[in-house]
Amino acid sequence: MAYCSVVQARDAGCTGTDAEVAAWIGAATERITSYTQQQFEPMTMVVVADVAPDGTCLLPRRVRTVTSVTPVVAADDAPSLPSSAYRVTSSDVLGSVDAVLLRWGGYDDLIAGAESYNGGYRGLFERWGLEQAIIAGEFGYAEVPPLVAQACALLAAHIQAQAAPSDADAAQDPGLDVDDEGNNVRIEDDAEETTPVSSSASTGSTQVDALLVGYLNRGHSLIGGV
């Protein structure tokens, strides 16, 4: 999985063999996924989503298809739900959100508590006090958006540049000892402690952050899957 090609990364300034460039692209792809909380290629995943009182499960990625929905209950023996018991919405449709809407309907007279005369699945959910559901399916964008591909290429070059300090950087920082290939071979401990920054707070490049601002999914975090 990669959000840009080797050619795109080279055009953005990344250097080295194809394998080396691919490695920088991989690092950039991971940062973008962490920063945006989105998946920019279709991927089969399993997520655990909270169930709101009205039965809405907001999903942490753009949903394409749902193959199974299983309630999380204390007895750990909940049945996988039939498609009639929920409805799926996707942000792939303008104005919609990524969600599974439970308590939509459906019943099964062979499952205790979910019988038609007992309120069906809706009544069963209420008696369970359902709070979470395990949802399996395919998530992500159909294809990588152009801005994301550009951001990935720029970030790959940015990460590579950060990993190989220039001679000027070494001269300014006595804590760096750069060899003939530009690699820092000596690291000195800094006595001053700093507060760590969340890996998803930024990609590390303000230029890349600006390109990705329209794809941020700040409201949800992935619990199961990737």
mmCIF file of the C-alpha atoms, coordinates in Angstrom:
data_MODEL
# 
_entry.id   MODEL 
# 
loop_
_atom_site.group_PDB 
_atom_site.id 
_atom_site.type_symbol 
_atom_site.label_atom_id 
_atom_site.label_alt_id 
_atom_site.label_comp_id 
_atom_site.label_asym_id 
_atom_site.label_entity_id 
_atom_site.label_seq_id 
_atom_site.pdbx_PDB_ins_code 
_atom_site.Cartn_x 
_atom_site.Cartn_y 
_atom_site.Cartn_z 
_atom_site.occupancy 
_atom_site.B_iso_or_equiv 
_atom_site.pdbx_formal_charge 
_atom_site.auth_seq_id 
_atom_site.auth_comp_id 
_atom_site.auth_asym_id 
_atom_site.auth_atom_id 
_atom_site.pdbx_PDB_model_num 
ATOM 1   C CA . MET A 1 1   ? 0.000   0.000   0.000  1.00 0.00 ? 1   MET A CA 1 
ATOM 2   C CA . ALA A 1 2   ? 1.403   3.376   -1.044 1.00 0.00 ? 2   ALA A CA 1 
ATOM 3   C CA . TYR A 1 3   ? -0.225  6.722   -1.684 1.00 0.00 ? 3   TYR A CA 1 
ATOM 4   C CA . CYS A 1 4   ? 2.146   7.822   -4.452 1.00 0.00 ? 4   CYS A CA 1 
ATOM 5   C CA . SER A 1 5   ? 4.478   6.296   -7.033 1.00 0.00 ? 5   SER A CA 1 
ATOM 6   C CA . VAL A 1 6   ? 8.268   6.200   -7.015 1.00 0.00 ? 6   VAL A CA 1 
ATOM 7   C CA . VAL A 1 7   ? 8.253   8.606   -9.972 1.00 0.00 ? 7   VAL A CA 1 
ATOM 8   C CA . GLN A 1 8   ? 6.083   11.095  -8.077 1.00 0.00 ? 8   GLN A CA 1 
ATOM 9   C CA . ALA A 1 9   ? 8.355   10.910  -5.032 1.00 0.00 ? 9   ALA A CA 1 
ATOM 10  C CA . ARG A 1 10  ? 11.461  11.471  -7.182 1.00 0.00 ? 10  ARG A CA 1 
ATOM 11  C CA . ASP A 1 11  ? 9.798   14.482  -8.817 1.00 0.00 ? 11  ASP A CA 1 
ATOM 12  C CA . ALA A 1 12  ? 9.218   15.876  -5.315 1.00 0.00 ? 12  ALA A CA 1 
ATOM 13  C CA . GLY A 1 13  ? 12.914  15.523  -4.452 1.00 0.00 ? 13  GLY A CA 1 
ATOM 14  C CA . CYS A 1 14  ? 13.287  11.993  -3.061 1.00 0.00 ? 14  CYS A CA 1 
ATOM 15  C CA . THR A 1 15  ? 16.546  10.272  -4.083 1.00 0.00 ? 15  THR A CA 1 
ATOM 16  C CA . GLY A 1 16  ? 18.124  6.828   -3.974 1.00 0.00 ? 16  GLY A CA 1 
ATOM 17  C CA . THR A 1 17  ? 17.356  3.446   -5.443 1.00 0.00 ? 17  THR A CA 1 
ATOM 18  C CA . ASP A 1 18  ? 13.769  2.457   -6.200 1.00 0.00 ? 18  ASP A CA 1 
ATOM 19  C CA . ALA A 1 19  ? 13.737  0.319   -3.053 1.00 0.00 ? 19  ALA A CA 1 
ATOM 20  C CA . GLU A 1 20  ? 15.001  3.217   -0.923 1.00 0.00 ? 20  GLU A CA 1 
ATOM 21  C CA . VAL A 1 21  ? 12.454  5.635   -2.377 1.00 0.00 ? 21  VAL A CA 1 
ATOM 22  C CA . ALA A 1 22  ? 9.707   3.052   -1.825 1.00 0.00 ? 22  ALA A CA 1 
ATOM 23  C CA . ALA A 1 23  ? 10.742  2.860   1.841  1.00 0.00 ? 23  ALA A CA 1 
ATOM 24  C CA . TRP A 1 24  ? 10.409  6.634   2.235  1.00 0.00 ? 24  TRP A CA 1 
ATOM 25  C CA . ILE A 1 25  ? 7.020   6.455   0.518  1.00 0.00 ? 25  ILE A CA 1 
ATOM 26  C CA . GLY A 1 26  ? 5.968   3.766   2.986  1.00 0.00 ? 26  GLY A CA 1 
ATOM 27  C CA . ALA A 1 27  ? 6.962   5.966   5.928  1.00 0.00 ? 27  ALA A CA 1 
ATOM 28  C CA . ALA A 1 28  ? 5.067   8.902   4.429  1.00 0.00 ? 28  ALA A CA 1 
ATOM 29  C CA . THR A 1 29  ? 1.994   6.757   3.833  1.00 0.00 ? 29  THR A CA 1 
ATOM 30  C CA . GLU A 1 30  ? 1.948   5.655   7.476  1.00 0.00 ? 30  GLU A CA 1 
ATOM 31  C CA . ARG A 1 31  ? 2.213   9.241   8.691  1.00 0.00 ? 31  ARG A CA 1 
ATOM 32  C CA . ILE A 1 32  ? -0.608  10.389  6.422  1.00 0.00 ? 32  ILE A CA 1 
ATOM 33  C CA . THR A 1 33  ? -2.876  7.561   7.579  1.00 0.00 ? 33  THR A CA 1 
ATOM 34  C CA . SER A 1 34  ? -2.131  8.403   11.225 1.00 0.00 ? 34  SER A CA 1 
ATOM 35  C CA . TYR A 1 35  ? -2.611  12.140  10.698 1.00 0.00 ? 35  TYR A CA 1 
ATOM 36  C CA . THR A 1 36  ? -5.839  12.003  8.693  1.00 0.00 ? 36  THR A CA 1 
ATOM 37  C CA . GLN A 1 37  ? -7.370  8.889   10.312 1.00 0.00 ? 37  GLN A CA 1 
ATOM 38  C CA . GLN A 1 38  ? -8.415  7.904   6.803  1.00 0.00 ? 38  GLN A CA 1 
ATOM 39  C CA . GLN A 1 39  ? -7.629  5.027   4.453  1.00 0.00 ? 39  GLN A CA 1 
ATOM 40  C CA . PHE A 1 40  ? -6.974  6.177   0.892  1.00 0.00 ? 40  PHE A CA 1 
ATOM 41  C CA . GLU A 1 41  ? -7.134  2.768   -0.771 1.00 0.00 ? 41  GLU A CA 1 
ATOM 42  C CA . PRO A 1 42  ? -9.791  0.054   -0.350 1.00 0.00 ? 42  PRO A CA 1 
ATOM 43  C CA . MET A 1 43  ? -8.830  -2.285  2.473  1.00 0.00 ? 43  MET A CA 1 
ATOM 44  C CA . THR A 1 44  ? -10.588 -5.121  4.303  1.00 0.00 ? 44  THR A CA 1 
ATOM 45  C CA . MET A 1 45  ? -10.714 -4.247  7.987  1.00 0.00 ? 45  MET A CA 1 
ATOM 46  C CA . VAL A 1 46  ? -12.448 -5.030  11.263 1.00 0.00 ? 46  VAL A CA 1 
ATOM 47  C CA . VAL A 1 47  ? -13.375 -2.132  13.551 1.00 0.00 ? 47  VAL A CA 1 
ATOM 48  C CA . VAL A 1 48  ? -15.078 -1.789  16.903 1.00 0.00 ? 48  VAL A CA 1 
ATOM 49  C CA . ALA A 1 49  ? -17.506 1.127   17.033 1.00 0.00 ? 49  ALA A CA 1 
ATOM 50  C CA . ASP A 1 50  ? -19.436 2.675   19.906 1.00 0.00 ? 50  ASP A CA 1 
ATOM 51  C CA . VAL A 1 51  ? -23.211 2.429   19.662 1.00 0.00 ? 51  VAL A CA 1 
ATOM 52  C CA . ALA A 1 52  ? -25.079 5.641   20.454 1.00 0.00 ? 52  ALA A CA 1 
ATOM 53  C CA . PRO A 1 53  ? -28.409 5.489   22.316 1.00 0.00 ? 53  PRO A CA 1 
ATOM 54  C CA . ASP A 1 54  ? -30.260 5.827   19.001 1.00 0.00 ? 54  ASP A CA 1 
ATOM 55  C CA . GLY A 1 55  ? -28.349 2.853   17.542 1.00 0.00 ? 55  GLY A CA 1 
ATOM 56  C CA . THR A 1 56  ? -25.906 4.846   15.397 1.00 0.00 ? 56  THR A CA 1 
ATOM 57  C CA . CYS A 1 57  ? -22.343 3.475   15.049 1.00 0.00 ? 57  CYS A CA 1 
ATOM 58  C CA . LEU A 1 58  ? -20.073 6.166   13.605 1.00 0.00 ? 58  LEU A CA 1 
ATOM 59  C CA . LEU A 1 59  ? -17.203 4.490   11.742 1.00 0.00 ? 59  LEU A CA 1 
ATOM 60  C CA . PRO A 1 60  ? -13.538 5.605   11.825 1.00 0.00 ? 60  PRO A CA 1 
ATOM 61  C CA . ARG A 1 61  ? -12.934 5.183   8.070  1.00 0.00 ? 61  ARG A CA 1 
ATOM 62  C CA . ARG A 1 62  ? -14.855 5.752   4.855  1.00 0.00 ? 62  ARG A CA 1 
ATOM 63  C CA . VAL A 1 63  ? -16.965 2.608   4.553  1.00 0.00 ? 63  VAL A CA 1 
ATOM 64  C CA . ARG A 1 64  ? -17.501 0.893   1.209  1.00 0.00 ? 64  ARG A CA 1 
ATOM 65  C CA . THR A 1 65  ? -19.221 -2.359  2.137  1.00 0.00 ? 65  THR A CA 1 
ATOM 66  C CA . VAL A 1 66  ? -20.116 -4.112  5.399  1.00 0.00 ? 66  VAL A CA 1 
ATOM 67  C CA . THR A 1 67  ? -19.929 -7.906  5.512  1.00 0.00 ? 67  THR A CA 1 
ATOM 68  C CA . SER A 1 68  ? -20.849 -8.508  9.145  1.00 0.00 ? 68  SER A CA 1 
ATOM 69  C CA . VAL A 1 69  ? -22.053 -6.705  12.257 1.00 0.00 ? 69  VAL A CA 1 
ATOM 70  C CA . THR A 1 70  ? -21.716 -8.455  15.607 1.00 0.00 ? 70  THR A CA 1 
ATOM 71  C CA . PRO A 1 71  ? -22.838 -6.853  18.885 1.00 0.00 ? 71  PRO A CA 1 
ATOM 72  C CA . VAL A 1 72  ? -20.323 -6.821  21.744 1.00 0.00 ? 72  VAL A CA 1 
ATOM 73  C CA . VAL A 1 73  ? -22.108 -8.156  24.818 1.00 0.00 ? 73  VAL A CA 1 
ATOM 74  C CA . ALA A 1 74  ? -20.960 -9.519  28.159 1.00 0.00 ? 74  ALA A CA 1 
ATOM 75  C CA . ALA A 1 75  ? -22.083 -13.057 27.323 1.00 0.00 ? 75  ALA A CA 1 
ATOM 76  C CA . ASP A 1 76  ? -19.825 -13.012 24.241 1.00 0.00 ? 76  ASP A CA 1 
ATOM 77  C CA . ASP A 1 77  ? -22.348 -15.130 22.329 1.00 0.00 ? 77  ASP A CA 1 
ATOM 78  C CA . ALA A 1 78  ? -24.205 -12.486 20.328 1.00 0.00 ? 78  ALA A CA 1 
ATOM 79  C CA . PRO A 1 79  ? -25.251 -13.549 16.835 1.00 0.00 ? 79  PRO A CA 1 
ATOM 80  C CA . SER A 1 80  ? -23.971 -11.848 13.692 1.00 0.00 ? 80  SER A CA 1 
ATOM 81  C CA . LEU A 1 81  ? -26.812 -9.639  12.523 1.00 0.00 ? 81  LEU A CA 1 
ATOM 82  C CA . PRO A 1 82  ? -28.719 -10.069 9.261  1.00 0.00 ? 82  PRO A CA 1 
ATOM 83  C CA . SER A 1 83  ? -28.574 -7.114  6.860  1.00 0.00 ? 83  SER A CA 1 
ATOM 84  C CA . SER A 1 84  ? -32.212 -6.340  7.701  1.00 0.00 ? 84  SER A CA 1 
ATOM 85  C CA . ALA A 1 85  ? -31.149 -5.376  11.238 1.00 0.00 ? 85  ALA A CA 1 
ATOM 86  C CA . TYR A 1 86  ? -28.992 -2.437  10.167 1.00 0.00 ? 86  TYR A CA 1 
ATOM 87  C CA . ARG A 1 87  ? -28.429 0.156   7.465  1.00 0.00 ? 87  ARG A CA 1 
ATOM 88  C CA . VAL A 1 88  ? -25.076 1.433   6.169  1.00 0.00 ? 88  VAL A CA 1 
ATOM 89  C CA . THR A 1 89  ? -24.335 5.017   5.124  1.00 0.00 ? 89  THR A CA 1 
ATOM 90  C CA . SER A 1 90  ? -21.077 6.250   3.571  1.00 0.00 ? 90  SER A CA 1 
ATOM 91  C CA . SER A 1 91  ? -19.356 9.618   3.168  1.00 0.00 ? 91  SER A CA 1 
ATOM 92  C CA . ASP A 1 92  ? -18.739 8.496   -0.403 1.00 0.00 ? 92  ASP A CA 1 
ATOM 93  C CA . VAL A 1 93  ? -22.213 9.979   -0.913 1.00 0.00 ? 93  VAL A CA 1 
ATOM 94  C CA . LEU A 1 94  ? -22.128 13.776  -0.567 1.00 0.00 ? 94  LEU A CA 1 
ATOM 95  C CA . GLY A 1 95  ? -23.811 14.905  2.648  1.00 0.00 ? 95  GLY A CA 1 
ATOM 96  C CA . SER A 1 96  ? -23.731 11.487  4.274  1.00 0.00 ? 96  SER A CA 1 
ATOM 97  C CA . VAL A 1 97  ? -21.546 10.077  7.061  1.00 0.00 ? 97  VAL A CA 1 
ATOM 98  C CA . ASP A 1 98  ? -19.800 6.750   7.594  1.00 0.00 ? 98  ASP A CA 1 
ATOM 99  C CA . ALA A 1 99  ? -22.044 4.823   9.919  1.00 0.00 ? 99  ALA A CA 1 
ATOM 100 C CA . VAL A 1 100 ? -23.932 1.634   10.624 1.00 0.00 ? 100 VAL A CA 1 
ATOM 101 C CA . LEU A 1 101 ? -27.435 2.356   11.871 1.00 0.00 ? 101 LEU A CA 1 
ATOM 102 C CA . LEU A 1 102 ? -28.606 -0.415  14.169 1.00 0.00 ? 102 LEU A CA 1 
ATOM 103 C CA . ARG A 1 103 ? -32.142 -0.933  15.450 1.00 0.00 ? 103 ARG A CA 1 
ATOM 104 C CA . TRP A 1 104 ? -33.289 -0.366  11.888 1.00 0.00 ? 104 TRP A CA 1 
ATOM 105 C CA . GLY A 1 105 ? -35.498 -3.407  11.987 1.00 0.00 ? 105 GLY A CA 1 
ATOM 106 C CA . GLY A 1 106 ? -35.493 -7.131  11.450 1.00 0.00 ? 106 GLY A CA 1 
ATOM 107 C CA . TYR A 1 107 ? -36.246 -10.120 13.641 1.00 0.00 ? 107 TYR A CA 1 
ATOM 108 C CA . ASP A 1 108 ? -35.453 -13.809 13.938 1.00 0.00 ? 108 ASP A CA 1 
ATOM 109 C CA . ASP A 1 109 ? -37.973 -16.087 15.610 1.00 0.00 ? 109 ASP A CA 1 
ATOM 110 C CA . LEU A 1 110 ? -35.205 -18.654 16.127 1.00 0.00 ? 110 LEU A CA 1 
ATOM 111 C CA . ILE A 1 111 ? -33.121 -16.320 18.333 1.00 0.00 ? 111 ILE A CA 1 
ATOM 112 C CA . ALA A 1 112 ? -34.306 -15.868 21.902 1.00 0.00 ? 112 ALA A CA 1 
ATOM 113 C CA . GLY A 1 113 ? -35.154 -12.240 22.487 1.00 0.00 ? 113 GLY A CA 1 
ATOM 114 C CA . ALA A 1 114 ? -35.100 -11.274 18.802 1.00 0.00 ? 114 ALA A CA 1 
ATOM 115 C CA . GLU A 1 115 ? -38.488 -12.761 17.922 1.00 0.00 ? 115 GLU A CA 1 
ATOM 116 C CA . SER A 1 116 ? -40.969 -10.660 15.970 1.00 0.00 ? 116 SER A CA 1 
ATOM 117 C CA . TYR A 1 117 ? -43.411 -10.657 18.917 1.00 0.00 ? 117 TYR A CA 1 
ATOM 118 C CA . ASN A 1 118 ? -40.590 -9.610  21.269 1.00 0.00 ? 118 ASN A CA 1 
ATOM 119 C CA . GLY A 1 119 ? -39.559 -6.445  19.463 1.00 0.00 ? 119 GLY A CA 1 
ATOM 120 C CA . GLY A 1 120 ? -37.113 -8.123  17.079 1.00 0.00 ? 120 GLY A CA 1 
ATOM 121 C CA . TYR A 1 121 ? -33.467 -7.057  17.086 1.00 0.00 ? 121 TYR A CA 1 
ATOM 122 C CA . ARG A 1 122 ? -34.378 -3.600  18.315 1.00 0.00 ? 122 ARG A CA 1 
ATOM 123 C CA . GLY A 1 123 ? -35.907 -5.020  21.479 1.00 0.00 ? 123 GLY A CA 1 
ATOM 124 C CA . LEU A 1 124 ? -32.961 -7.382  21.907 1.00 0.00 ? 124 LEU A CA 1 
ATOM 125 C CA . PHE A 1 125 ? -30.454 -4.518  21.670 1.00 0.00 ? 125 PHE A CA 1 
ATOM 126 C CA . GLU A 1 126 ? -32.344 -2.596  24.330 1.00 0.00 ? 126 GLU A CA 1 
ATOM 127 C CA . ARG A 1 127 ? -32.332 -5.560  26.695 1.00 0.00 ? 127 ARG A CA 1 
ATOM 128 C CA . TRP A 1 128 ? -28.614 -6.129  26.063 1.00 0.00 ? 128 TRP A CA 1 
ATOM 129 C CA . GLY A 1 129 ? -27.827 -2.472  26.775 1.00 0.00 ? 129 GLY A CA 1 
ATOM 130 C CA . LEU A 1 130 ? -25.703 -2.611  23.619 1.00 0.00 ? 130 LEU A CA 1 
ATOM 131 C CA . GLU A 1 131 ? -22.704 -0.224  23.718 1.00 0.00 ? 131 GLU A CA 1 
ATOM 132 C CA . GLN A 1 132 ? -20.346 -1.518  21.002 1.00 0.00 ? 132 GLN A CA 1 
ATOM 133 C CA . ALA A 1 133 ? -20.427 -3.543  17.803 1.00 0.00 ? 133 ALA A CA 1 
ATOM 134 C CA . ILE A 1 134 ? -17.734 -5.333  15.778 1.00 0.00 ? 134 ILE A CA 1 
ATOM 135 C CA . ILE A 1 135 ? -18.010 -4.361  12.119 1.00 0.00 ? 135 ILE A CA 1 
ATOM 136 C CA . ALA A 1 136 ? -16.157 -6.090  9.283  1.00 0.00 ? 136 ALA A CA 1 
ATOM 137 C CA . GLY A 1 137 ? -16.046 -4.869  5.724  1.00 0.00 ? 137 GLY A CA 1 
ATOM 138 C CA . GLU A 1 138 ? -14.141 -2.879  3.140  1.00 0.00 ? 138 GLU A CA 1 
ATOM 139 C CA . PHE A 1 139 ? -13.082 0.640   4.036  1.00 0.00 ? 139 PHE A CA 1 
ATOM 140 C CA . GLY A 1 140 ? -11.215 3.445   2.276  1.00 0.00 ? 140 GLY A CA 1 
ATOM 141 C CA . TYR A 1 141 ? -11.338 5.586   -0.834 1.00 0.00 ? 141 TYR A CA 1 
ATOM 142 C CA . ALA A 1 142 ? -11.813 3.936   -4.228 1.00 0.00 ? 142 ALA A CA 1 
ATOM 143 C CA . GLU A 1 143 ? -8.510  5.489   -5.333 1.00 0.00 ? 143 GLU A CA 1 
ATOM 144 C CA . VAL A 1 144 ? -5.909  7.852   -3.899 1.00 0.00 ? 144 VAL A CA 1 
ATOM 145 C CA . PRO A 1 145 ? -7.017  11.495  -4.362 1.00 0.00 ? 145 PRO A CA 1 
ATOM 146 C CA . PRO A 1 146 ? -4.515  13.639  -6.339 1.00 0.00 ? 146 PRO A CA 1 
ATOM 147 C CA . LEU A 1 147 ? -3.839  15.955  -3.381 1.00 0.00 ? 147 LEU A CA 1 
ATOM 148 C CA . VAL A 1 148 ? -3.060  12.970  -1.149 1.00 0.00 ? 148 VAL A CA 1 
ATOM 149 C CA . ALA A 1 149 ? -0.668  11.555  -3.751 1.00 0.00 ? 149 ALA A CA 1 
ATOM 150 C CA . GLN A 1 150 ? 1.077   14.926  -3.981 1.00 0.00 ? 150 GLN A CA 1 
ATOM 151 C CA . ALA A 1 151 ? 1.237   15.181  -0.203 1.00 0.00 ? 151 ALA A CA 1 
ATOM 152 C CA . CYS A 1 152 ? 2.734   11.693  0.064  1.00 0.00 ? 152 CYS A CA 1 
ATOM 153 C CA . ALA A 1 153 ? 5.434   12.488  -2.499 1.00 0.00 ? 153 ALA A CA 1 
ATOM 154 C CA . LEU A 1 154 ? 6.382   15.725  -0.747 1.00 0.00 ? 154 LEU A CA 1 
ATOM 155 C CA . LEU A 1 155 ? 6.375   14.048  2.659  1.00 0.00 ? 155 LEU A CA 1 
ATOM 156 C CA . ALA A 1 156 ? 8.588   11.188  1.454  1.00 0.00 ? 156 ALA A CA 1 
ATOM 157 C CA . ALA A 1 157 ? 11.182  13.737  0.332  1.00 0.00 ? 157 ALA A CA 1 
ATOM 158 C CA . HIS A 1 158 ? 10.750  15.692  3.573  1.00 0.00 ? 158 HIS A CA 1 
ATOM 159 C CA . ILE A 1 159 ? 11.284  12.626  5.775  1.00 0.00 ? 159 ILE A CA 1 
ATOM 160 C CA . GLN A 1 160 ? 14.376  11.634  3.799  1.00 0.00 ? 160 GLN A CA 1 
ATOM 161 C CA . ALA A 1 161 ? 15.829  15.129  4.129  1.00 0.00 ? 161 ALA A CA 1 
ATOM 162 C CA . GLN A 1 162 ? 15.219  15.093  7.882  1.00 0.00 ? 162 GLN A CA 1 
ATOM 163 C CA . ALA A 1 163 ? 16.965  11.738  8.218  1.00 0.00 ? 163 ALA A CA 1 
ATOM 164 C CA . ALA A 1 164 ? 20.164  12.962  6.519  1.00 0.00 ? 164 ALA A CA 1 
ATOM 165 C CA . PRO A 1 165 ? 21.355  16.290  8.041  1.00 0.00 ? 165 PRO A CA 1 
ATOM 166 C CA . SER A 1 166 ? 23.404  18.528  5.771  1.00 0.00 ? 166 SER A CA 1 
ATOM 167 C CA . ASP A 1 167 ? 26.981  19.601  6.481  1.00 0.00 ? 167 ASP A CA 1 
ATOM 168 C CA . ALA A 1 168 ? 25.629  23.002  7.499  1.00 0.00 ? 168 ALA A CA 1 
ATOM 169 C CA . ASP A 1 169 ? 23.350  21.388  10.062 1.00 0.00 ? 169 ASP A CA 1 
ATOM 170 C CA . ALA A 1 170 ? 26.282  19.462  11.477 1.00 0.00 ? 170 ALA A CA 1 
ATOM 171 C CA . ALA A 1 171 ? 28.381  22.610  11.783 1.00 0.00 ? 171 ALA A CA 1 
ATOM 172 C CA . GLN A 1 172 ? 25.598  24.373  13.697 1.00 0.00 ? 172 GLN A CA 1 
ATOM 173 C CA . ASP A 1 173 ? 24.881  21.429  16.003 1.00 0.00 ? 173 ASP A CA 1 
ATOM 174 C CA . PRO A 1 174 ? 27.872  19.949  17.866 1.00 0.00 ? 174 PRO A CA 1 
ATOM 175 C CA . GLY A 1 175 ? 25.668  17.005  18.791 1.00 0.00 ? 175 GLY A CA 1 
ATOM 176 C CA . LEU A 1 176 ? 25.809  15.799  15.189 1.00 0.00 ? 176 LEU A CA 1 
ATOM 177 C CA . ASP A 1 177 ? 28.689  13.857  13.698 1.00 0.00 ? 177 ASP A CA 1 
ATOM 178 C CA . VAL A 1 178 ? 28.085  13.419  9.966  1.00 0.00 ? 178 VAL A CA 1 
ATOM 179 C CA . ASP A 1 179 ? 29.961  10.879  7.848  1.00 0.00 ? 179 ASP A CA 1 
ATOM 180 C CA . ASP A 1 180 ? 30.862  11.201  4.137  1.00 0.00 ? 180 ASP A CA 1 
ATOM 181 C CA . GLU A 1 181 ? 27.367  10.108  3.122  1.00 0.00 ? 181 GLU A CA 1 
ATOM 182 C CA . GLY A 1 182 ? 25.606  12.659  5.322  1.00 0.00 ? 182 GLY A CA 1 
ATOM 183 C CA . ASN A 1 183 ? 24.499  10.255  8.038  1.00 0.00 ? 183 ASN A CA 1 
ATOM 184 C CA . ASN A 1 184 ? 24.520  11.305  11.673 1.00 0.00 ? 184 ASN A CA 1 
ATOM 185 C CA . VAL A 1 185 ? 26.716  8.756   13.452 1.00 0.00 ? 185 VAL A CA 1 
ATOM 186 C CA . ARG A 1 186 ? 26.852  10.317  16.928 1.00 0.00 ? 186 ARG A CA 1 
ATOM 187 C CA . ILE A 1 187 ? 23.888  11.255  19.098 1.00 0.00 ? 187 ILE A CA 1 
ATOM 188 C CA . GLU A 1 188 ? 24.252  13.042  22.426 1.00 0.00 ? 188 GLU A CA 1 
ATOM 189 C CA . ASP A 1 189 ? 21.566  12.856  25.111 1.00 0.00 ? 189 ASP A CA 1 
ATOM 190 C CA . ASP A 1 190 ? 19.755  16.092  25.864 1.00 0.00 ? 190 ASP A CA 1 
ATOM 191 C CA . ALA A 1 191 ? 19.243  16.644  29.562 1.00 0.00 ? 191 ALA A CA 1 
ATOM 192 C CA . GLU A 1 192 ? 16.203  18.850  28.950 1.00 0.00 ? 192 GLU A CA 1 
ATOM 193 C CA . GLU A 1 193 ? 12.991  16.853  28.740 1.00 0.00 ? 193 GLU A CA 1 
ATOM 194 C CA . THR A 1 194 ? 10.300  17.866  26.269 1.00 0.00 ? 194 THR A CA 1 
ATOM 195 C CA . THR A 1 195 ? 6.643   16.886  26.057 1.00 0.00 ? 195 THR A CA 1 
ATOM 196 C CA . PRO A 1 196 ? 6.132   14.362  23.261 1.00 0.00 ? 196 PRO A CA 1 
ATOM 197 C CA . VAL A 1 197 ? 3.834   15.381  20.426 1.00 0.00 ? 197 VAL A CA 1 
ATOM 198 C CA . SER A 1 198 ? 1.077   13.015  19.311 1.00 0.00 ? 198 SER A CA 1 
ATOM 199 C CA . SER A 1 199 ? 1.986   11.196  16.119 1.00 0.00 ? 199 SER A CA 1 
ATOM 200 C CA . SER A 1 200 ? -1.297  12.300  14.594 1.00 0.00 ? 200 SER A CA 1 
ATOM 201 C CA . ALA A 1 201 ? -0.958  15.990  15.530 1.00 0.00 ? 201 ALA A CA 1 
ATOM 202 C CA . SER A 1 202 ? 0.960   16.705  12.321 1.00 0.00 ? 202 SER A CA 1 
ATOM 203 C CA . THR A 1 203 ? 2.716   14.913  9.502  1.00 0.00 ? 203 THR A CA 1 
ATOM 204 C CA . GLY A 1 204 ? 5.847   16.858  10.378 1.00 0.00 ? 204 GLY A CA 1 
ATOM 205 C CA . SER A 1 205 ? 5.486   19.154  7.376  1.00 0.00 ? 205 SER A CA 1 
ATOM 206 C CA . THR A 1 206 ? 3.235   22.216  7.464  1.00 0.00 ? 206 THR A CA 1 
ATOM 207 C CA . GLN A 1 207 ? 3.054   22.142  3.662  1.00 0.00 ? 207 GLN A CA 1 
ATOM 208 C CA . VAL A 1 208 ? 1.775   18.573  3.688  1.00 0.00 ? 208 VAL A CA 1 
ATOM 209 C CA . ASP A 1 209 ? -0.607  19.317  6.573  1.00 0.00 ? 209 ASP A CA 1 
ATOM 210 C CA . ALA A 1 210 ? -2.152  22.097  4.483  1.00 0.00 ? 210 ALA A CA 1 
ATOM 211 C CA . LEU A 1 211 ? -2.682  19.758  1.525  1.00 0.00 ? 211 LEU A CA 1 
ATOM 212 C CA . LEU A 1 212 ? -4.406  17.185  3.743  1.00 0.00 ? 212 LEU A CA 1 
ATOM 213 C CA . VAL A 1 213 ? -6.624  19.482  5.817  1.00 0.00 ? 213 VAL A CA 1 
ATOM 214 C CA . GLY A 1 214 ? -9.691  18.628  3.744  1.00 0.00 ? 214 GLY A CA 1 
ATOM 215 C CA . TYR A 1 215 ? -9.260  14.910  4.478  1.00 0.00 ? 215 TYR A CA 1 
ATOM 216 C CA . LEU A 1 216 ? -8.961  15.031  8.270  1.00 0.00 ? 216 LEU A CA 1 
ATOM 217 C CA . ASN A 1 217 ? -11.209 12.695  10.229 1.00 0.00 ? 217 ASN A CA 1 
ATOM 218 C CA . ARG A 1 218 ? -10.675 14.159  13.693 1.00 0.00 ? 218 ARG A CA 1 
ATOM 219 C CA . GLY A 1 219 ? -13.828 12.808  15.280 1.00 0.00 ? 219 GLY A CA 1 
ATOM 220 C CA . HIS A 1 220 ? -13.045 9.087   15.407 1.00 0.00 ? 220 HIS A CA 1 
ATOM 221 C CA . SER A 1 221 ? -10.196 6.750   16.260 1.00 0.00 ? 221 SER A CA 1 
ATOM 222 C CA . LEU A 1 222 ? -9.650  3.225   15.048 1.00 0.00 ? 222 LEU A CA 1 
ATOM 223 C CA . ILE A 1 223 ? -9.949  0.557   17.737 1.00 0.00 ? 223 ILE A CA 1 
ATOM 224 C CA . GLY A 1 224 ? -9.604  -2.646  15.733 1.00 0.00 ? 224 GLY A CA 1 
ATOM 225 C CA . GLY A 1 225 ? -8.048  -3.280  12.309 1.00 0.00 ? 225 GLY A CA 1 
ATOM 226 C CA . VAL A 1 226 ? -5.113  -1.211  11.134 1.00 0.00 ? 226 VAL A CA 1 
# 
